[in-house]
Amino acid sequence: MARTALVTGAGGFIGGHLAAALVCGGSRVRAFLRYNSRGERGSLEWHDQHVVRDMEVVFGDLRDVESVQRAVSGADVVFHLGAQIAIPYSYVNARDFFETNVLGTLNVAEAALRAGVGRVVHTSTSEVYGTARTAPMTEEHPLTAQSPYAASKTGGDQLMGAFHRSHQLPVTVLRPFNTYGPHQSARAVTTTVITQALAGGTLRLGELDTRRDLTFVSDTVAGFLAAAQSDAAVGRTVHLGTGHDVSVAELVTAVGDLLGRKLTVNVDETRLRPPHSEVARLVSNPALARELLGWAPQVDLDAGLTATIGWIKSNMSRFRVGEYSR
């Protein structure tokens, strides 16, 4: 009998890829999206519509207890990816991030506990660590949020851990490190670099020395699927990353090499984060994922960038090139 999987945040970048992979793997998928009056389905509009038609798409709001309870009812597994994620905007409207990422997560945890869900896979972020004190970073690295977004995600992570310890909620916390790939918005640095590079001219970017562990989206999705099947991962926090990092400047060079030209960059001060809040380096140690999930990344950076460039090149009309997305 096919399992029923709820994916919150299914209209997002990773959530859309995960929901599609679950359908293709034979699961019944309930895709939970934040309500909007236009009925827009986010990144699900970019996926194979034959696959999307096999999903049960439901609209609601993580902050609304009743809509979360309805979405969770009957689910065997909950993949909780729904969140406010735009780091620059979190400096402007921190309250929305805490209401969605903490109170919304509380609603998911309580609904999952009440419904007797067999597994909850909760999505964290490497941003909860702040700048790496040691590298590569293990799951024991201190948590030092450097943005309101990171602080709100820390709260959601801790809440899920408390529900596991207090109520035996079968939850695994996954901590992806900077996922990239097709269908990602220009809010992400990889997409920003590629769209501007394809448009020609000088790139306008923020800090160039920050370093990130870039993980291709199909690898991240594989980690979510593996976590839902791993009893050893219940009650644990697990990294999904490659164990290698690149600077933004090195990313620009890599994209330029794949396009066959040298790219020039101007630093745009509007893209810089507030002083002392920029996370300088994030790089994972993926050893625990290998141990508990049997997971390891399969797509190297050149292959991932090539696939991403190909998709963006075919979908440039979807992007407002050069416009800074907060």
C-alpha positions as CSV (number, residue, x, y, z in Angstrom):
1,M,0.0,0.0,0.0
2,A,1.4,3.4,-1.0
3,R,2.2,5.7,1.8
4,T,0.7,9.2,2.1
5,A,3.3,11.9,2.3
6,L,2.6,15.5,3.3
7,V,5.1,18.1,2.0
8,T,4.8,21.5,3.6
9,G,6.4,24.2,1.5
10,A,5.8,22.2,-1.6
11,G,5.7,25.4,-3.7
12,G,9.3,26.1,-2.7
13,F,12.5,25.2,-4.5
14,I,13.4,22.0,-2.6
15,G,9.8,21.2,-1.7
16,G,8.7,21.1,-5.3
17,H,11.5,18.8,-6.3
18,L,10.8,16.6,-3.3
19,A,7.1,16.4,-3.9
20,A,7.7,15.4,-7.6
21,A,10.2,12.7,-6.5
22,L,7.8,11.3,-4.1
23,V,5.0,11.0,-6.8
24,C,7.5,9.4,-9.1
25,G,8.4,6.9,-6.4
26,G,4.8,5.8,-5.9
27,S,3.7,7.8,-2.9
28,R,0.4,9.6,-2.5
29,V,1.5,13.2,-2.1
30,R,-0.3,16.1,-0.3
31,A,1.3,19.3,-1.3
32,F,0.7,22.1,1.3
33,L,1.2,25.6,-0.1
34,R,0.7,29.0,1.6
35,Y,-2.7,30.4,0.5
36,N,-2.8,33.2,-2.0
37,S,-5.9,34.6,-3.8
38,R,-4.4,33.9,-7.2
39,G,-4.1,30.2,-6.7
40,E,-0.4,30.3,-7.6
41,R,1.5,27.1,-6.9
42,G,5.1,28.4,-6.8
43,S,7.7,26.1,-8.2
44,L,5.2,23.4,-8.8
45,E,4.3,25.4,-12.0
46,W,7.8,24.6,-13.3
47,H,7.5,20.8,-12.8
48,D,6.1,18.2,-15.2
49,Q,2.3,18.9,-14.9
50,H,1.5,15.2,-15.4
51,V,3.4,14.7,-12.2
52,V,1.8,17.7,-10.4
53,R,-1.7,16.5,-11.4
54,D,-1.1,13.4,-9.3
55,M,-0.6,15.5,-6.2
56,E,-3.3,16.7,-3.8
57,V,-2.6,20.4,-3.7
58,V,-4.0,22.1,-0.6
59,F,-3.7,25.7,0.4
60,G,-3.4,27.0,4.0
61,D,-1.0,28.8,6.3
62,L,1.4,27.2,8.8
63,R,0.3,29.8,11.4
64,D,-3.3,28.5,11.1
65,V,-3.8,25.5,13.4
66,E,-6.9,24.2,11.6
67,S,-5.4,24.2,8.1
68,V,-2.3,22.4,9.4
69,Q,-4.3,19.8,11.2
70,R,-6.4,19.1,8.1
71,A,-3.2,18.8,6.0
72,V,-1.5,16.4,8.5
73,S,-4.6,14.2,8.9
74,G,-4.1,10.8,7.3
75,A,-0.4,11.3,6.5
76,D,2.1,8.6,7.2
77,V,5.1,10.9,6.9
78,V,5.4,14.6,7.1
79,F,8.2,16.5,5.3
80,H,8.2,19.9,6.9
81,L,9.9,22.4,4.5
82,G,7.5,25.3,4.8
83,A,9.2,28.4,6.1
84,Q,10.0,32.1,5.5
85,I,13.5,31.9,4.1
86,A,14.6,35.2,2.7
87,I,17.5,36.3,4.9
88,P,17.6,40.0,3.9
89,Y,13.9,40.3,4.5
90,S,14.2,38.8,7.9
91,Y,16.0,42.0,9.0
92,V,13.0,44.0,7.9
93,N,10.2,41.8,9.2
94,A,11.5,39.4,11.8
95,R,8.1,38.9,13.4
96,D,6.8,37.1,10.2
97,F,9.8,34.7,10.4
98,F,9.2,33.8,14.0
99,E,5.4,33.3,13.5
100,T,5.9,31.1,10.5
101,N,9.2,29.3,11.4
102,V,8.6,28.8,15.1
103,L,4.8,28.9,15.7
104,G,4.2,27.3,12.4
105,T,6.6,24.5,13.3
106,L,4.8,24.1,16.6
107,N,1.5,23.6,14.8
108,V,3.1,20.9,12.6
109,A,4.6,19.1,15.6
110,E,1.3,19.1,17.6
111,A,-0.7,18.0,14.6
112,A,1.7,15.2,13.8
113,L,1.7,14.0,17.4
114,R,-2.1,14.1,17.5
115,A,-2.4,12.3,14.2
116,G,0.1,9.6,15.1
117,V,2.3,10.3,12.1
118,G,5.0,7.6,11.6
119,R,7.8,10.0,10.8
120,V,8.5,13.8,10.6
121,V,11.4,15.1,8.6
122,H,12.0,18.7,9.7
123,T,14.1,21.1,7.6
124,S,16.8,23.1,9.3
125,T,19.5,25.3,7.7
126,S,23.2,25.6,8.0
127,E,22.7,29.3,8.8
128,V,21.9,28.3,12.4
129,Y,25.6,27.9,13.0
130,G,26.8,31.3,12.0
131,T,30.4,31.5,10.6
132,A,32.3,28.3,10.9
133,R,34.5,28.1,14.0
134,T,35.9,24.8,12.9
135,A,35.8,23.3,9.5
136,P,34.4,21.1,8.2
137,M,31.4,21.6,10.6
138,T,29.9,18.6,12.4
139,E,26.4,18.5,13.9
140,E,28.1,19.4,17.3
141,H,29.1,22.8,16.1
142,P,27.8,25.6,18.3
143,L,24.6,27.4,17.2
144,T,25.2,31.1,16.7
145,A,22.5,32.7,14.7
146,Q,23.6,35.8,12.8
147,S,20.3,36.8,11.3
148,P,16.6,36.8,12.5
149,Y,16.0,34.1,9.9
150,A,18.7,31.9,11.4
151,A,17.4,32.6,14.9
152,S,13.8,31.6,13.9
153,K,15.1,28.4,12.3
154,T,17.1,27.6,15.5
155,G,13.8,27.9,17.5
156,G,12.0,25.5,15.2
157,D,14.8,23.0,15.4
158,Q,14.9,23.1,19.2
159,L,11.1,22.8,19.3
160,M,11.1,19.6,17.2
161,G,13.9,18.2,19.4
162,A,11.8,18.9,22.5
163,F,8.8,17.2,21.0
164,H,10.9,14.1,20.3
165,R,12.4,14.0,23.8
166,S,9.1,14.9,25.6
167,H,6.5,13.2,23.5
168,Q,8.5,10.7,21.5
169,L,7.6,12.4,18.2
170,P,9.5,10.4,15.6
171,V,11.4,13.3,14.1
172,T,14.6,13.7,12.1
173,V,16.1,17.2,11.6
174,L,17.9,17.6,8.3
175,R,20.3,20.5,7.9
176,P,21.0,21.2,4.2
177,F,24.0,23.2,3.2
178,N,23.1,25.7,0.4
179,T,21.1,23.7,-2.1
180,Y,21.1,24.9,-5.7
181,G,19.8,23.8,-9.1
182,P,16.9,24.2,-11.6
183,H,13.7,26.0,-10.4
184,Q,15.6,28.1,-7.7
185,S,14.7,31.8,-7.5
186,A,17.2,34.6,-8.1
187,R,17.2,35.2,-4.4
188,A,19.9,32.5,-4.2
189,V,23.5,33.5,-5.1
190,T,24.0,30.7,-7.6
191,T,20.9,31.7,-9.6
192,T,21.8,35.3,-9.3
193,V,25.3,34.7,-10.8
194,I,24.0,32.6,-13.6
195,T,21.1,34.8,-14.7
196,Q,23.3,37.9,-14.7
197,A,26.1,36.0,-16.6
198,L,23.7,34.8,-19.3
199,A,22.3,38.3,-19.7
200,G,25.8,39.7,-20.3
201,G,27.5,42.8,-18.9
202,T,29.0,43.3,-15.5
203,L,27.6,41.3,-12.6
204,R,26.3,43.1,-9.5
205,L,26.8,41.1,-6.4
206,G,27.3,41.5,-2.6
207,E,30.1,40.0,-0.5
208,L,32.5,38.0,-2.7
209,D,34.6,36.3,-0.1
210,T,31.8,34.3,1.7
211,R,32.2,30.6,1.3
212,R,29.4,28.1,1.0
213,D,29.0,24.3,0.6
214,L,26.9,24.0,-2.6
215,T,24.8,20.8,-2.8
216,F,22.8,20.0,-6.0
217,V,19.1,19.7,-5.4
218,S,18.7,16.0,-6.5
219,D,21.3,15.1,-3.8
220,T,19.4,17.1,-1.2
221,V,16.1,15.4,-2.2
222,A,17.8,12.0,-2.0
223,G,18.8,12.9,1.6
224,F,15.2,13.7,2.5
225,L,13.9,10.4,1.1
226,A,16.6,8.4,2.9
227,A,15.9,10.2,6.2
228,A,12.2,9.1,6.0
229,Q,13.3,5.5,5.8
230,S,16.1,5.5,8.5
231,D,15.1,4.4,12.0
232,A,18.7,5.2,13.1
233,A,18.1,8.9,12.3
234,V,15.1,9.4,14.5
235,G,15.9,12.0,17.2
236,R,19.0,13.1,15.3
237,T,20.1,16.1,13.4
238,V,21.9,15.3,10.2
239,H,23.9,17.4,7.7
240,L,23.3,17.3,3.9
241,G,26.3,18.8,2.3
242,T,29.3,17.9,0.1
243,G,32.1,18.7,2.6
244,H,33.6,21.2,0.2
245,D,33.1,25.0,0.0
246,V,33.6,27.7,-2.6
247,S,33.7,31.5,-2.3
248,V,31.2,33.6,-4.3
249,A,34.2,34.8,-6.3
250,E,35.2,31.2,-7.1
251,L,31.6,30.5,-8.1
252,V,31.7,33.4,-10.6
253,T,34.9,32.0,-12.1
254,A,33.4,28.5,-12.3
255,V,30.2,29.8,-14.1
256,G,32.4,31.9,-16.4
257,D,34.5,28.9,-17.3
258,L,31.4,26.9,-18.2
259,L,30.1,29.7,-20.4
260,G,33.5,30.2,-22.0
261,R,34.1,33.8,-20.9
262,K,35.6,35.9,-18.1
263,L,33.0,37.5,-15.9
264,T,33.5,40.9,-14.3
265,V,31.8,41.9,-11.0
266,N,30.9,45.1,-9.3
267,V,30.0,45.0,-5.6
268,D,26.5,46.4,-5.0
269,E,26.3,47.8,-1.5
270,T,22.5,47.2,-1.4
271,R,23.2,43.5,-1.5
272,L,25.5,43.6,1.6
273,R,24.1,42.4,4.9
274,P,24.2,44.5,8.0
275,P,27.6,44.8,9.7
276,H,28.7,41.7,11.7
277,S,25.7,39.7,10.4
278,E,27.3,38.1,7.3
279,V,28.1,34.4,7.7
280,A,31.6,34.1,6.3
281,R,31.9,30.4,5.9
282,L,29.7,27.3,6.0
283,V,31.1,23.8,5.1
284,S,29.7,20.5,6.2
285,N,31.1,17.3,7.5
286,P,28.6,14.8,5.9
287,A,30.0,11.7,7.7
288,L,26.9,11.3,9.9
289,A,24.6,11.3,6.8
290,R,26.7,8.4,5.4
291,E,26.5,6.5,8.7
292,L,22.8,7.0,9.5
293,L,21.2,7.5,6.0
294,G,23.6,5.7,3.7
295,W,23.7,9.1,1.9
296,A,26.5,10.8,-0.1
297,P,26.3,13.5,-2.7
298,Q,26.5,12.3,-6.3
299,V,26.6,15.5,-8.4
300,D,29.8,17.5,-8.5
301,L,29.8,21.3,-8.8
302,D,30.6,21.4,-12.5
303,A,27.8,18.9,-13.4
304,G,25.4,20.7,-11.1
305,L,26.2,24.1,-12.5
306,T,26.0,22.8,-16.1
307,A,22.5,21.5,-15.4
308,T,21.4,24.7,-13.7
309,I,22.8,26.9,-16.5
310,G,20.9,24.8,-19.0
311,W,17.6,25.1,-17.2
312,I,18.0,28.8,-16.6
313,K,19.0,29.4,-20.2
314,S,15.7,27.8,-21.3
315,N,13.7,29.8,-18.8
316,M,15.3,33.3,-18.7
317,S,11.8,34.9,-19.2
318,R,11.0,33.8,-15.6
319,F,13.7,36.0,-14.1
320,R,13.9,39.8,-13.6
321,V,17.7,39.8,-14.3
322,G,19.7,42.1,-12.1
323,E,16.8,43.0,-9.8
324,Y,17.7,42.3,-6.2
325,S,15.2,39.9,-4.6
326,R,15.0,40.4,-0.9
